[in-house]
Amino acid sequence: MSIPLWPTLWLALTAVLALGLVLLVALLPAESRRRLLGRREAQPAVVDERAQAFLAAGLLPLSDCPRDRTACLRCLQVDRCVVHRLLELGLTPGVELRVVQDNGGPMLVSVRGSRVALGRDLADNLWVEMGDRANGE
């Protein structure tokens, strides 16, 4: 009984094409490779300077806010369309909020009697002032 050659040829052709693709990507210039693979550039230094200014002013990102402590939302460092959605959810500058749940993934935040789930990357860009400083105590 003879063994069909098609599966063997198909496997060999797939291996050759995969190797060719890997070599092609490896030979591309760094900028083209980064674009092709979808890797983003590092955040500009301006963002770091802004974060340093917020930290110096006593603010901290919502993602670092301790659980069950009252905080006051002070600054939204996100795109305009995201700001619009946050405002619709009641997350306006000056509003008091409280982190209800934080297990390392999305956070559950209590604001204006409702609970809102926020992704960690979004919470990194919402700057709050802790309750003792926010109330002037």
trRosetta pair geometry for C-beta under 8 A, 3 or more apart (Angstrom, degrees):
i j d omega theta_ij theta_ji phi_ij phi_ji
3 8 7.9 67 131 -26 113 127
4 7 6.4 81 95 6 100 92
5 8 5.5 -68 -160 47 54 112
5 9 5.6 50 147 -23 86 109
6 9 5.8 -58 -140 40 29 108
6 10 6.0 31 161 -22 66 109
7 10 5.6 -55 -144 37 30 114
7 11 6.3 31 158 -19 65 106
8 11 5.9 -55 -149 36 29 110
8 12 6.4 27 154 -16 64 107
9 12 5.7 -56 -146 39 32 110
9 13 6.2 32 156 -19 67 107
10 13 5.9 -55 -145 37 28 110
10 14 6.4 29 155 -19 63 107
11 14 5.8 -54 -147 36 29 112
11 15 6.4 30 155 -19 63 106
12 15 5.8 -55 -149 36 31 112
12 16 6.4 30 154 -18 65 106
13 16 5.8 -55 -147 36 31 110
13 17 6.3 29 156 -16 65 107
14 17 5.9 -57 -146 39 30 109
14 18 6.3 30 156 -19 65 108
15 18 5.8 -55 -146 37 29 111
15 19 6.3 28 156 -17 64 107
16 19 5.8 -56 -148 38 29 110
16 20 6.3 32 153 -21 64 108
17 20 5.6 -54 -147 36 31 114
17 21 6.4 33 155 -20 65 104
18 21 5.7 -53 -149 35 31 111
18 22 6.5 31 153 -18 64 105
19 22 5.7 -53 -148 36 32 112
19 23 6.3 30 154 -16 65 107
20 23 5.8 -57 -147 40 30 110
20 24 6.2 34 154 -23 65 107
21 24 5.6 -51 -145 33 31 114
21 25 6.4 28 157 -15 64 104
22 25 6.0 -56 -149 38 29 107
22 26 6.3 28 153 -19 64 110
23 26 5.6 -57 -144 38 32 113
23 27 6.3 23 159 -15 66 110
24 27 6.1 -64 -149 39 27 105
24 28 6.9 41 151 -38 61 97
25 28 5.8 -41 -156 8 36 118
25 33 6.1 100 -176 -127 77 97
25 36 6.7 -151 -127 104 96 146
25 37 7.5 85 -159 -59 126 106
28 32 4.5 -115 174 91 115 115
28 33 4.4 148 90 -63 116 87
28 36 6.7 31 108 6 173 145
29 32 4.9 82 60 15 83 105
29 33 6.8 -154 91 -9 37 92
30 33 5.7 -60 -145 38 28 112
30 34 6.2 31 157 -23 65 106
31 34 5.8 -53 -148 33 29 112
31 35 6.5 26 154 -15 63 107
32 35 5.7 -56 -149 38 33 111
32 36 6.1 33 154 -20 67 109
33 36 5.7 -54 -143 38 29 112
33 37 6.1 12 163 -4 65 113
34 37 6.3 -65 -140 48 23 98
34 39 4.7 -85 -153 65 76 104
34 41 7.6 60 163 -69 144 69
35 38 7.7 31 178 -71 28 32
43 47 4.6 -60 160 50 120 147
43 48 7.0 133 105 -40 112 85
44 47 5.7 111 68 -1 70 95
44 48 7.9 -134 111 4 47 88
45 48 5.3 -54 -157 38 49 114
45 49 6.2 51 147 -22 75 102
46 49 5.6 -54 -149 36 34 112
46 50 6.3 36 152 -21 66 105
47 50 5.7 -53 -148 35 32 112
47 51 6.3 33 153 -19 65 106
48 51 5.7 -53 -146 37 32 112
48 52 6.3 35 153 -21 64 105
49 52 5.6 -52 -148 35 32 113
49 53 6.5 34 151 -21 64 103
50 53 5.7 -52 -151 33 32 112
50 54 6.6 32 151 -17 65 103
50 77 7.0 137 135 -124 138 142
51 54 5.7 -52 -149 36 34 111
51 55 6.3 33 153 -17 66 106
52 55 5.7 -54 -146 39 31 111
52 56 6.2 33 154 -21 65 107
53 56 5.7 -54 -146 36 30 112
53 57 6.4 26 154 -17 63 108
54 57 5.7 -60 -150 38 31 109
54 59 4.3 -67 178 69 88 121
54 60 7.8 150 136 -79 104 22
54 75 6.7 -121 -114 49 123 147
54 127 5.0 -96 -161 -132 140 149
55 58 7.9 76 178 -49 31 11
55 59 6.8 -91 -80 67 29 69
55 60 7.0 58 -111 -94 71 63
58 129 6.4 45 115 -128 98 95
58 133 5.8 -149 152 -176 138 168
59 74 5.6 -109 -112 56 128 143
59 75 6.8 20 -161 20 164 116
59 127 4.4 35 161 173 133 111
59 128 6.5 147 -157 70 85 26
59 129 5.6 -60 -104 -75 74 73
60 64 4.8 -93 161 79 117 123
60 65 6.6 150 96 -70 111 68
60 127 7.0 157 78 -150 18 72
60 128 6.4 -34 66 63 68 77
60 130 7.3 28 25 -42 116 94
61 64 5.1 86 64 8 81 100
61 65 7.6 -121 105 -26 48 82
61 123 6.6 96 159 140 98 69
61 124 5.0 -5 -168 -148 147 42
61 125 7.1 10 -134 -39 109 16
61 126 6.7 93 -159 66 67 54
61 127 6.1 -52 -96 -98 47 61
61 128 7.6 55 173 17 14 84
62 65 5.2 -30 -156 -3 46 123
62 71 7.3 165 -117 96 76 153
62 73 7.6 0 -78 -107 119 87
62 97 7.8 -8 -130 90 120 137
62 99 7.4 153 180 -74 85 111
62 107 7.1 -171 135 72 105 163
62 109 7.3 -16 -179 -91 131 141
62 118 7.2 4 110 93 142 153
62 123 4.3 -109 86 -164 105 83
62 124 7.7 -100 50 -55 78 16
62 126 4.2 4 -10 83 127 106
62 127 7.4 -120 -31 -84 76 14
62 128 5.3 87 -85 -14 73 120
63 102 8.0 141 -154 -141 55 127
63 107 6.9 -153 -110 -37 63 142
63 120 5.6 73 -117 -157 128 74
63 123 4.0 117 -63 116 83 110
63 124 4.9 -8 -2 -74 139 60
65 69 6.6 -146 174 68 89 107
65 71 5.2 -67 -137 -33 137 157
65 99 5.1 156 101 -26 109 131
65 128 5.7 10 -77 60 131 143
65 130 7.4 169 -131 -93 89 81
66 69 4.7 54 78 5 98 131
66 99 7.0 -176 108 49 29 131
67 99 5.0 -98 -112 101 52 108
67 100 7.4 31 -153 172 91 8
67 101 7.3 35 -128 -107 120 19
67 102 5.5 -144 -75 24 104 111
68 98 6.5 25 -132 -179 28 113
68 99 7.1 -70 -21 75 34 75
68 100 7.7 71 -73 -116 64 38
69 98 6.8 177 76 -136 28 84
69 99 7.2 10 43 32 72 96
69 130 6.5 -21 145 -148 128 94
69 131 6.0 -139 170 0 83 119
70 96 5.7 -8 -168 -170 105 111
70 97 7.6 146 -152 76 59 29
70 98 5.5 -42 -96 -83 55 97
70 130 7.9 97 89 -174 57 55
70 131 3.7 76 80 -84 92 129
70 134 7.6 -120 125 54 94 136
71 96 7.2 150 79 -153 35 62
71 97 5.9 -31 68 67 85 78
71 98 7.1 143 18 -92 78 45
71 99 7.6 33 10 -18 124 90
71 128 4.0 38 157 163 128 135
71 129 6.5 156 -166 74 80 37
71 130 5.5 -49 -109 -111 86 39
71 131 6.1 -86 -78 -45 38 72
71 134 6.7 131 -162 -25 42 148
72 94 6.5 -17 -176 -150 104 31
72 95 7.3 162 -151 82 63 30
72 96 5.6 -38 -96 -96 70 63
72 97 7.7 134 -108 20 23 74
72 128 6.2 147 70 -162 39 81
72 129 4.8 -20 60 59 98 93
72 131 7.2 125 -23 -95 86 47
72 134 3.5 147 1 -141 129 145
72 135 7.9 160 -39 -45 131 64
73 76 7.6 25 172 -58 113 85
73 91 6.1 164 -109 -169 173 79
73 92 7.1 134 84 88 133 31
73 93 5.8 -126 114 -120 92 39
73 94 6.8 -37 71 24 79 22
73 95 5.2 6 31 56 116 80
73 96 7.9 -159 1 -88 80 15
73 97 5.9 50 -39 3 103 121
73 126 6.4 -42 -137 178 103 107
73 127 7.7 105 -159 80 58 47
73 128 5.5 -47 -98 -101 45 85
74 93 6.1 38 -161 -148 23 92
74 94 7.6 74 -102 -62 47 45
74 127 5.3 -59 67 104 98 91
74 128 6.1 144 7 -123 90 27
74 129 5.2 73 -40 -18 130 100
75 93 6.7 37 -79 -111 32 114
75 126 7.6 166 87 -159 56 43
75 127 4.1 4 56 51 99 117
76 82 7.9 -168 171 110 118 96
76 83 5.3 122 121 -113 142 92
76 86 6.1 170 -128 80 144 157
76 91 7.5 111 -87 129 125 107
76 93 6.8 -111 -12 -62 96 93
76 125 7.2 49 -168 133 52 90
76 126 6.0 -9 -111 -112 65 74
76 127 7.8 -141 -65 23 25 79
77 125 4.4 -124 75 -170 89 90
77 126 7.5 -157 27 -75 76 30
77 127 6.7 59 -11 -17 109 106
78 82 4.0 -83 143 91 127 133
78 83 5.7 167 78 -56 96 75
78 86 7.2 109 54 -16 144 140
78 122 6.8 18 -94 -141 140 79
78 125 5.0 110 -65 121 86 138
78 126 7.6 -10 -27 -65 117 75
79 82 4.7 89 60 11 80 104
79 83 7.0 -139 99 -9 40 87
80 83 5.5 -51 -146 32 33 114
80 84 6.5 37 154 -22 65 101
81 84 5.6 -47 -152 30 34 115
81 85 6.8 32 151 -15 63 103
82 85 5.7 -53 -150 37 36 110
82 86 6.3 37 152 -19 68 106
82 122 7.2 -155 -169 -127 134 109
83 86 5.7 -56 -147 38 31 111
83 87 6.3 33 154 -21 65 105
84 87 5.9 -55 -151 34 29 112
84 88 6.6 31 150 -20 62 105
85 88 5.5 -52 -152 33 34 115
85 89 6.6 29 151 -15 65 106
86 89 5.6 -58 -150 39 35 110
86 91 4.2 -66 178 70 92 118
86 92 7.9 152 128 -70 89 44
86 126 7.8 178 -140 -95 150 122
87 90 7.8 74 -177 -55 31 11
87 91 6.8 -91 -77 67 30 66
87 92 5.7 61 -127 -85 75 85
89 111 7.5 65 137 78 90 135
89 114 7.8 -137 -177 94 77 138
89 116 5.3 82 174 -114 129 144
90 95 6.6 142 155 -142 78 166
90 111 5.2 162 105 123 114 113
90 112 4.3 -102 178 22 147 142
90 114 6.5 120 29 42 150 124
90 116 7.5 -165 54 -43 101 139
91 95 6.5 -139 -141 54 36 141
91 97 7.3 14 -118 -66 85 145
91 109 8.0 49 -92 104 117 143
91 111 6.0 2 -83 164 73 171
91 116 7.0 -105 -48 65 114 168
91 126 7.2 -51 176 -131 134 141
92 95 5.1 98 59 -26 72 118
95 111 6.0 53 139 -160 130 108
95 112 6.6 -44 -161 -47 129 98
96 111 7.7 172 94 -130 47 70
96 131 7.8 56 -142 -105 108 90
96 134 7.5 140 -103 128 89 149
97 109 5.3 9 177 176 124 111
97 110 6.4 159 -162 80 68 54
97 111 4.3 -20 -108 -89 101 94
97 128 7.3 -98 55 -115 109 137
98 109 7.0 153 76 -161 38 66
98 110 4.6 -12 60 55 93 106
98 111 7.9 177 24 -67 61 57
99 102 5.4 3 171 -36 126 119
99 107 6.0 -54 -140 -175 100 120
99 108 7.5 103 -167 77 59 55
99 109 5.8 -40 -104 -104 52 74
99 110 7.9 -153 -73 16 5 79
100 108 4.5 -62 69 107 105 100
100 109 6.5 172 7 -109 89 16
100 110 5.0 94 -49 -29 115 99
100 115 6.2 -38 16 -128 155 113
101 107 6.8 170 87 -160 63 52
101 108 3.9 33 41 35 100 116
102 107 5.0 1 -99 -120 83 94
102 108 7.6 -137 -56 32 54 69
104 120 7.8 -13 165 -80 40 140
105 120 6.6 -112 -173 -35 28 116
106 117 5.0 30 154 -180 130 101
106 118 6.4 165 -163 80 84 33
106 119 5.3 -50 -105 -99 87 45
106 120 6.7 -115 -91 -33 37 73
107 117 7.1 159 80 -153 41 54
107 118 5.1 -19 60 62 93 89
107 119 8.0 76 17 169 77 2
107 120 6.9 109 -21 -85 96 61
107 123 5.2 67 17 -72 136 154
108 115 5.6 2 -177 -176 98 113
108 116 7.5 156 -155 77 52 36
108 117 5.5 -27 -98 -96 67 71
109 115 6.9 152 77 -155 39 61
109 116 5.2 -26 65 64 93 87
109 117 7.7 157 17 -95 76 21
109 118 5.9 14 0 2 122 117
110 113 7.7 10 -176 -110 91 9
110 114 7.3 166 -151 85 57 33
110 115 5.5 -33 -95 -97 64 73
110 116 8.0 157 -94 18 18 73
111 114 6.2 -28 71 64 67 81
111 115 7.9 120 22 -110 67 26
111 116 5.9 -19 28 9 114 119
118 122 5.0 -120 -176 86 97 120
118 123 4.9 116 118 -61 122 94
118 126 7.5 -34 -179 5 159 144
119 122 4.7 89 62 10 84 104
119 123 6.9 -153 95 -6 41 89
120 123 5.5 -55 -143 39 33 112
120 124 6.5 45 153 -31 64 99
121 124 5.7 -43 -153 21 33 118
121 125 7.4 16 153 -6 58 106
122 125 6.1 -71 -162 41 37 102
122 126 6.8 29 148 -20 71 108
123 126 5.8 -56 -143 33 40 109
129 133 5.2 -105 173 90 104 111
129 134 4.4 137 102 -75 107 93
130 133 5.5 73 65 23 79 100
130 134 6.5 -157 91 -14 30 100
131 134 5.5 -57 -127 38 26 111
131 135 6.1 10 176 -7 65 111
131 137 8.0 7 135 26 72 127
132 135 6.8 -66 -147 41 19 98
132 137 5.0 -90 -159 69 66 112
133 136 7.7 37 -179 -74 35 27
133 137 7.7 -94 -71 49 20 73
